[in-house]
Amino acid sequence: MDLIDVREVRVAASRAELVFGDHEVPLAGGSWLFSEPQPGVEGLVDLTGLGWEPVVEHPDGGLTIAATCTLERLRKLPHPLFAFAVDALLGSWKIHRFATVGGNICLALPAGPMISLTAALDGVGVIWTADGGERRVPIVSLVTGVRRTDLRHGEVLRAIELPAAAAAARTAVRRISLAELGRSGVFVIARADADGGFVVTVTAATPRPRQWRFAAMPSAEQLATAIDSGVADWYDDAHGAPDWRRAMSLRFAEECRLELLAQP
Ligand SMILES: Cc1cc2nc3c(=O)[nH]c(=O)nc-3n(C[C@H](O)[C@H](O)[C@H](O)COP(=O)(O)OP(=O)(O)OC[C@H]3O[C@@H](n4cnc5c(N)ncnc54)[C@H](O)[C@@H]3O)c2cc1C
């Protein structure tokens, strides 16, 4: 789509060039930015010229994923959860080739699968602030609502850090959409950590990611009670009614719990 208000597209080559005018916004893969009118946007600052290494694997097993890492690149990582999350974005290979992990998180749709993935693996967003500084925010709290994040104007998501322990944990995942090729209505990822901890993350069914952490494997009742009493705002849109999203989230969380219990 032609963005008729856009007067300038700058390709940033260094951090010094990441200074945003009042009406300038970051451009990553452009798969959403160019898909609908962007009233008020007069300039785009392309992040893909910054040359960030897409994925850095650390000796301890932790990962740093650049915000500009494409979904196509992410899918090549051996962890099965990565491919599952990429495939949950039901775009063609053309979209996966351009759409970025950071763009998906910053767009902050409830059905953002990169939000699901990185929140579930205790991802921490590295944010470059407008004054040249840096701050870190867990992805689970970086996304604050539908199309809302903790990012201020002029801030850029630089990377997502995944700690080794979470990346190595056993996981179980469930996802459903109303239509066969529809957007996610419920996305649940559970994690069994080596220290015995259990973490369940619900996305798509709620306006923002929701997470419950247990020091040990909870009972079915403990898990259901925690989730049910913790969410008062099951999401309501064309991709699913709140009562369906609640029911499926509870069912999937229990299925994931049983799956992880059954694994050695
Ligand atoms: C067929 C199709 C299916 C889709 N399905 C889904 C889906 O299921 N779920 C979903 O969530 N989306 C979906 N999308 C929307 C979109 O393609 C994805 O969210 C994609 O991951 C966005 O990434 P991008 O790099 O193209 O972002 P862009 O379009 O470049 O940017 C998206 C937004 O994020 C901001 N931004 C980008 N990078 C940064 C950064 N590093 N720091 C700060 N702000 C930044 C931009 O300013 C913009 O506001 C779909 C799109 C298509 C065409």
The ligand as an SDF file (V2000), in Angstrom:
LIG
                    3D

 53 58  0  0  0  0  0  0  0  0999 V2000
   -0.8400  -12.6610    5.7170 C   0  0  0  0  0  0  0  0  0  0  0  0
   -0.4480  -12.0050    7.0080 C   0  0  0  0  0  0  0  0  0  0  0  0
   -0.6930  -12.6670    8.2080 C   0  0  0  0  0  0  0  0  0  0  0  0
   -0.3370  -12.0760    9.4240 C   0  0  0  0  0  0  0  0  0  0  0  0
   -0.6050  -12.7650   10.5730 N   0  0  0  0  0  0  0  0  0  0  0  0
   -0.2590  -12.2110   11.7620 C   0  0  0  0  0  0  0  0  0  0  0  0
   -0.4940  -12.9180   12.9770 C   0  0  0  0  0  0  0  0  0  0  0  0
   -1.0270  -14.0250   13.0040 O   0  0  0  0  0  0  0  0  0  0  0  0
   -0.1190  -12.3380   14.1330 N   0  0  0  0  0  0  0  0  0  0  0  0
    0.4840  -11.1070   14.1570 C   0  0  0  0  0  0  0  0  0  0  0  0
    0.8340  -10.6250   15.2380 O   0  0  0  0  0  0  0  0  0  0  0  0
    0.7070  -10.4260   13.0250 N   0  0  0  0  0  0  0  0  0  0  0  0
    0.3570  -10.9240   11.8250 C   0  0  0  0  0  0  0  0  0  0  0  0
    0.5890  -10.2160   10.6740 N   0  0  0  0  0  0  0  0  0  0  0  0
    1.0990   -8.8320   10.7860 C   0  0  0  0  0  0  0  0  0  0  0  0
    2.6310   -8.6930   10.5940 C   0  0  0  0  0  0  0  0  0  0  0  0
    3.0300   -9.2400    9.3700 O   0  0  0  0  0  0  0  0  0  0  0  0
    3.4740   -9.3460   11.7020 C   0  0  0  0  0  0  0  0  0  0  0  0
    3.0740   -8.9070   12.9790 O   0  0  0  0  0  0  0  0  0  0  0  0
    4.9800   -9.1120   11.5070 C   0  0  0  0  0  0  0  0  0  0  0  0
    5.7290   -9.9250   12.3740 O   0  0  0  0  0  0  0  0  0  0  0  0
    5.3740   -7.6520   11.7230 C   0  0  0  0  0  0  0  0  0  0  0  0
    6.7870   -7.5750   11.5790 O   0  0  0  0  0  0  0  0  0  0  0  0
    7.4650   -6.5240   10.5800 P   0  0  0  0  0  0  0  0  0  0  0  0
    8.9340   -6.6820   10.7680 O   0  0  0  0  0  0  0  0  0  0  0  0
    6.9720   -6.6760    9.1920 O   0  0  0  0  0  0  0  0  0  0  0  0
    6.9580   -5.1530   11.2310 O   0  0  0  0  0  0  0  0  0  0  0  0
    6.6780   -3.7390   10.5590 P   0  0  0  0  0  0  0  0  0  0  0  0
    5.4550   -3.7970    9.7060 O   0  0  0  0  0  0  0  0  0  0  0  0
    7.9230   -3.2100    9.9340 O   0  0  0  0  0  0  0  0  0  0  0  0
    6.4090   -2.9050   11.9060 O   0  0  0  0  0  0  0  0  0  0  0  0
    5.3340   -3.2200   12.7610 C   0  0  0  0  0  0  0  0  0  0  0  0
    5.2640   -2.1750   13.8900 C   0  0  0  0  0  0  0  0  0  0  0  0
    6.3520   -2.3320   14.7880 O   0  0  0  0  0  0  0  0  0  0  0  0
    7.1810   -1.1580   14.8510 C   0  0  0  0  0  0  0  0  0  0  0  0
    8.5510   -1.6740   14.9480 N   0  0  0  0  0  0  0  0  0  0  0  0
    9.1140   -2.6030   14.1350 C   0  0  0  0  0  0  0  0  0  0  0  0
   10.3380   -2.9460   14.5880 N   0  0  0  0  0  0  0  0  0  0  0  0
   10.5540   -2.2010   15.7050 C   0  0  0  0  0  0  0  0  0  0  0  0
   11.6310   -2.1310   16.6420 C   0  0  0  0  0  0  0  0  0  0  0  0
   12.7200   -2.9160   16.5390 N   0  0  0  0  0  0  0  0  0  0  0  0
   11.5410   -1.2580   17.6710 N   0  0  0  0  0  0  0  0  0  0  0  0
   10.4210   -0.4900   17.8180 C   0  0  0  0  0  0  0  0  0  0  0  0
    9.3540   -0.5380   16.9910 N   0  0  0  0  0  0  0  0  0  0  0  0
    9.4190   -1.3960   15.9330 C   0  0  0  0  0  0  0  0  0  0  0  0
    6.8580   -0.3900   13.5800 C   0  0  0  0  0  0  0  0  0  0  0  0
    7.0740    0.9990   13.7570 O   0  0  0  0  0  0  0  0  0  0  0  0
    5.3770   -0.7230   13.4140 C   0  0  0  0  0  0  0  0  0  0  0  0
    4.5910    0.0770   14.2750 O   0  0  0  0  0  0  0  0  0  0  0  0
    0.2610  -10.7880    9.4460 C   0  0  0  0  0  0  0  0  0  0  0  0
    0.5070  -10.1330    8.2390 C   0  0  0  0  0  0  0  0  0  0  0  0
    0.1500  -10.7190    7.0430 C   0  0  0  0  0  0  0  0  0  0  0  0
    0.4160   -9.9630    5.7750 C   0  0  0  0  0  0  0  0  0  0  0  0
  1  2  1  0
  2  3  1  0
  2 52  2  0
  3  4  2  0
  4  5  1  0
  4 50  1  0
  5  6  2  0
  6  7  1  0
  6 13  1  0
  7  8  2  0
  7  9  1  0
  9 10  1  0
 10 11  2  0
 10 12  1  0
 12 13  2  0
 13 14  1  0
 14 15  1  0
 14 50  1  0
 15 16  1  0
 16 17  1  0
 16 18  1  0
 18 19  1  0
 18 20  1  0
 20 21  1  0
 20 22  1  0
 22 23  1  0
 23 24  1  0
 24 25  2  0
 24 26  1  0
 24 27  1  0
 27 28  1  0
 28 29  2  0
 28 30  1  0
 28 31  1  0
 31 32  1  0
 32 33  1  0
 33 34  1  0
 33 48  1  0
 34 35  1  0
 35 36  1  0
 35 46  1  0
 36 37  1  0
 36 45  1  0
 37 38  2  0
 38 39  1  0
 39 40  1  0
 39 45  2  0
 40 41  1  0
 40 42  2  0
 42 43  1  0
 43 44  2  0
 44 45  1  0
 46 47  1  0
 46 48  1  0
 48 49  1  0
 50 51  2  0
 51 52  1  0
 52 53  1  0
M  END
$$$$
